[in-house]
Amino acid sequence: MNVRPSILCPIDYSDASAGALRYAAAIAEHFVTRLIVLTVEDPLLTAAIDLGTGAPWTRETSERETARFVAGVFGEHALALAMCEYDVAVGEPPVEILRVARERSCDLIVMSSHGSTGARKLFFGSTTERVLRETTVPVLVTPPVNPGPVDIENAGRLLGRIVVPVDLSPASLHQTRVAGGLAEALQLPLVLVHVIEPANSRLLARLHLPGLDADRRAVAEAALNELAAAAPHGVRPEALIVFGDPAEEAAKVVRDRHAGLVVMGLHGSPMRGPRMGSVTYRMLCLSPRLVLALPPRVVEIAHRATAVACDSREVVH
């Protein structure tokens, strides 16, 4: 099994995937790792090529086309071209992307939030959604545009700052540490934001408890300050608490703070494994920024599985 560090970038020959490829290459170049460029072909399309031309489709044909696309994106940037390896799969795009990421021990998947239309379309909107629901490795989701040349050394100008929406669950600590490491390495400001949702409870409405929102805010502030303390020593996060809809308010913070990168957590379930929550999905729709989606670590899923098992025993007894 291949265990060398690597980045996987699925493409569909669109401008959006060209943008994802630029980000992936910049990261690969910075960390001196391999970049696997993946093309997923539709089996019906390959069969149609056979019937229409009389010549059988081959993987080498798609590899050459992929190499031409990559060369067109990077032009004379020989280092980026030298880092690239090409892979071709036939089948359902999200299934093949996840399979290749698993089999080639990829550390990161970089893909656009949307792709091309027409005969070669991969429906990257729904493809990205499914990859996020099932991935076990981090996914960097890029905006559906080609930003031009990307240089990690100029990340401050490109990204501005990093925003981390946290729900104060146990997974928030890992999310904060990853974002803090990025902020330290790229020398970017870091903003931790927690959104307190309105207390929609008929019981609470009848009780008219005074100071309820203030109490909830105090509890959230204490938890948020504890998370901020877990950031690297060279990083001093801004801790921000707002009230309202989580996705809408977090997206507003991203806009107001001119943040170019959002670090979000994917939820985990003992039964279903990683999955994309509604807040992450809506953030991708509301905020056309780079979004680094972090799947739950195995230890977190195991912890939740233990909690579920304990709850089940308590119900039985």
C-alpha positions in Angstrom: 0.0 0.0 0.0 1.2 3.5 -0.9 1.8 5.5 2.4 3.7 8.5 1.0 2.0 11.8 1.8 -0.2 13.0 -1.0 -2.9 15.3 -2.1 -5.8 14.2 -4.3 -7.4 16.7 -6.7 -10.4 15.4 -8.8 -10.9 17.5 -12.0 -13.7 17.7 -14.6 -11.9 20.1 -17.0 -13.9 23.1 -15.8 -12.6 26.5 -14.7 -13.8 25.6 -11.2 -11.6 22.4 -11.1 -8.7 24.4 -12.6 -9.0 26.7 -9.5 -9.0 23.7 -7.2 -5.9 22.4 -9.0 -4.1 25.6 -8.4 -4.8 25.5 -4.7 -3.8 21.8 -4.5 -0.5 22.5 -6.4 0.4 25.4 -4.1 -0.2 23.2 -1.0 1.7 20.3 -2.5 4.6 22.6 -3.5 4.7 24.1 0.0 4.8 20.8 1.8 6.9 19.0 -0.9 4.4 16.2 -1.4 2.8 14.5 -4.4 -0.3 15.7 -6.2 -2.6 13.1 -7.6 -4.8 14.5 -10.3 -7.9 12.3 -10.8 -10.3 12.1 -13.7 -13.5 10.0 -13.2 -15.0 8.9 -16.5 -18.7 8.0 -17.0 -18.9 4.4 -18.1 -21.7 5.2 -20.5 -19.5 7.9 -22.1 -16.6 5.5 -22.6 -19.0 2.9 -24.2 -20.3 5.7 -26.5 -16.8 6.5 -27.6 -16.2 2.9 -28.5 -19.4 2.7 -30.5 -19.0 6.1 -32.1 -15.4 5.8 -33.2 -14.9 2.1 -33.5 -11.7 2.5 -31.4 -11.8 1.3 -27.8 -11.4 3.8 -25.0 -8.3 3.4 -22.9 -7.1 4.9 -19.7 -4.0 6.2 -21.5 -6.3 8.4 -23.6 -7.8 10.1 -20.5 -4.4 10.4 -18.9 -3.1 12.3 -21.9 -6.1 14.6 -21.9 -5.7 15.2 -18.2 -2.0 16.0 -18.7 -2.9 18.5 -21.4 -5.5 20.2 -19.1 -2.9 20.4 -16.3 -0.3 21.8 -18.7 -2.8 24.4 -19.8 -3.5 25.5 -16.2 0.1 25.8 -15.2 1.8 26.8 -18.5 5.5 27.1 -17.9 5.4 26.3 -14.2 7.6 23.2 -14.5 7.7 22.5 -10.7 3.9 22.2 -10.5 3.9 19.9 -13.6 6.6 17.7 -12.1 4.6 17.1 -8.9 1.6 15.8 -10.7 0.7 12.1 -11.0 -2.4 11.2 -13.1 -5.0 8.7 -12.3 -8.1 7.7 -14.2 -11.2 5.9 -12.8 -14.4 4.8 -14.4 -17.6 4.9 -12.4 -19.6 7.1 -10.0 -17.5 10.2 -9.2 -17.9 10.3 -5.3 -17.4 6.6 -5.0 -14.2 6.7 -7.1 -12.8 9.8 -5.4 -13.2 8.2 -2.0 -11.8 4.9 -3.2 -8.7 6.5 -4.7 -8.2 8.7 -1.6 -8.3 5.6 0.6 -6.2 3.3 -1.6 -3.5 5.9 -2.2 -3.4 7.0 1.5 -4.2 10.6 0.6 -3.9 13.2 3.4 -6.1 15.8 1.8 -8.7 16.0 -0.9 -9.0 19.4 -2.8 -12.0 19.9 -4.9 -14.3 22.6 -6.2 -17.8 23.2 -4.8 -19.1 23.0 -8.4 -18.0 21.7 -11.7 -18.8 21.8 -15.4 -21.9 21.2 -17.3 -22.5 19.4 -20.6 -21.4 16.0 -21.9 -18.5 15.6 -19.5 -20.1 16.9 -16.4 -19.4 15.2 -13.1 -22.1 17.1 -11.2 -19.5 18.3 -8.7 -22.1 20.1 -6.6 -23.7 16.8 -5.5 -20.3 15.0 -5.8 -18.7 17.3 -3.3 -21.7 17.0 -1.0 -21.4 13.2 -1.0 -17.6 13.2 -0.6 -18.1 15.5 2.5 -20.7 13.1 3.9 -18.5 10.0 3.6 -14.9 11.2 3.8 -12.4 10.1 6.4 -9.8 12.6 5.4 -9.9 16.4 5.4 -11.4 18.1 2.3 -10.5 21.6 1.1 -13.5 22.9 -0.8 -12.6 25.7 -3.2 -14.8 28.4 -4.7 -16.1 27.7 -8.3 -13.7 30.1 -9.9 -10.2 30.0 -11.2 -8.2 32.5 -9.0 -5.1 32.5 -11.2 -1.6 31.7 -9.8 -1.7 30.8 -6.1 1.3 31.1 -3.8 1.3 29.9 -0.2 4.0 32.4 0.6 1.5 35.2 -0.1 -1.3 33.5 1.9 -1.8 36.7 4.0 -2.9 38.7 1.0 -4.9 35.8 -0.4 -6.8 34.7 2.7 -6.8 37.6 5.1 -7.9 35.7 8.2 -9.3 32.3 9.3 -12.7 31.9 10.8 -13.6 28.8 12.8 -17.3 28.3 13.6 -17.5 26.0 16.6 -20.4 24.3 18.3 -18.5 23.7 21.5 -18.8 20.0 21.2 -15.7 17.8 22.0 -14.8 17.9 18.3 -14.3 21.7 18.5 -10.9 21.2 20.2 -9.5 19.4 17.3 -11.0 21.9 14.9 -9.4 24.8 16.9 -6.0 23.1 17.0 -5.9 22.5 13.3 -7.0 26.1 12.5 -4.6 27.4 15.1 -1.7 25.5 13.4 -2.7 27.0 10.0 -2.9 30.5 11.5 0.5 30.1 13.0 2.1 28.7 9.9 0.6 31.2 7.6 0.8 34.1 10.1 -3.0 34.9 9.8 -5.5 36.2 12.4 -7.8 33.6 13.8 -11.4 34.2 14.7 -13.4 31.6 16.8 -17.1 32.1 16.5 -20.0 30.4 18.3 -23.6 31.1 17.4 -26.2 30.8 20.1 -29.5 29.8 18.6 -32.8 31.2 19.8 -34.3 29.1 22.6 -37.4 27.8 20.8 -39.1 26.1 23.7 -42.7 26.4 24.7 -41.8 25.6 28.3 -39.2 28.3 28.5 -41.6 30.7 26.9 -44.1 30.0 29.7 -41.5 30.2 32.5 -40.2 33.7 31.3 -36.8 33.0 33.0 -35.0 36.3 33.4 -31.4 36.5 32.3 -31.6 33.2 30.4 -29.7 34.5 27.3 -27.1 36.1 29.6 -26.5 32.8 31.3 -26.2 31.0 28.0 -23.8 33.6 26.8 -21.7 33.2 30.0 -21.5 29.5 29.6 -20.5 29.8 25.9 -17.9 32.5 26.7 -16.2 30.2 29.2 -16.1 27.3 26.8 -14.9 29.5 23.9 -12.1 31.0 26.0 -11.0 27.5 27.0 -10.8 26.7 23.3 -8.9 29.9 22.5 -6.3 28.9 25.1 -5.7 25.6 23.2 -4.4 27.6 20.2 -0.6 27.8 19.6 1.2 30.4 21.8 1.9 32.6 18.8 -1.7 32.9 17.9 -4.2 35.0 19.9 -7.7 34.1 18.6 -10.5 36.6 18.6 -13.4 34.9 20.4 -16.8 36.0 19.1 -20.3 35.1 20.3 -23.4 36.0 18.3 -27.1 35.1 18.4 -29.2 33.8 15.6 -29.1 31.2 12.8 -25.7 29.3 12.9 -25.0 29.2 9.2 -26.3 32.7 8.4 -24.5 34.4 11.3 -21.2 32.5 10.7 -21.3 33.5 7.0 -21.9 37.1 8.1 -18.8 37.0 10.3 -16.8 35.6 7.4 -17.9 38.5 5.2 -17.5 41.2 7.8 -14.0 39.9 8.8 -13.0 39.5 5.1 -11.9 35.9 5.9 -10.6 33.8 3.0 -10.6 30.4 4.8 -13.2 28.8 7.0 -12.4 25.7 9.1 -15.4 23.6 9.8 -16.0 20.2 11.4 -17.9 17.3 10.0 -20.1 15.5 12.4 -19.6 11.8 13.4 -21.9 9.0 14.3 -21.1 5.6 15.8 -23.5 4.1 13.2 -22.9 6.1 10.1 -19.4 7.6 10.6 -18.6 11.1 9.2 -21.4 13.1 7.7 -21.9 16.7 6.7 -24.2 18.7 9.0 -26.8 21.2 7.7 -24.7 24.1 9.0 -21.6 23.0 7.0 -23.7 22.5 3.9 -25.4 25.9 4.2 -22.1 27.6 4.9 -20.8 26.2 1.6 -23.8 27.7 -0.1 -23.7 31.1 1.7 -20.0 31.7 1.8 -18.0 31.4 -1.5 -14.7 31.0 0.4 -12.1 28.2 0.9 -13.6 25.8 3.4 -11.5 23.1 5.1 -13.9 20.4 6.3 -12.5 18.2 9.0 -13.9 14.7 9.5 -14.2 13.5 13.1 -11.2 11.6 14.4 -11.6 7.9 15.1 -11.2 8.5 18.9 -14.1 11.0 18.8 -16.4 8.5 17.0 -15.3 5.7 19.5 -16.1 8.1 22.4 -19.6 8.7 21.0 -20.1 5.0 20.4 -19.2 4.3 24.1 -21.7 7.0 25.2 -24.4 5.5 23.0 -23.7 2.1 24.5 -23.9 3.4 28.0 -27.1 5.2 27.3 -28.6 2.0 25.9 -27.6 0.0 29.0 -29.2 2.6 31.2 -32.4 2.4 29.3 -32.4 -1.4 29.5 -31.8 -1.4 33.2 
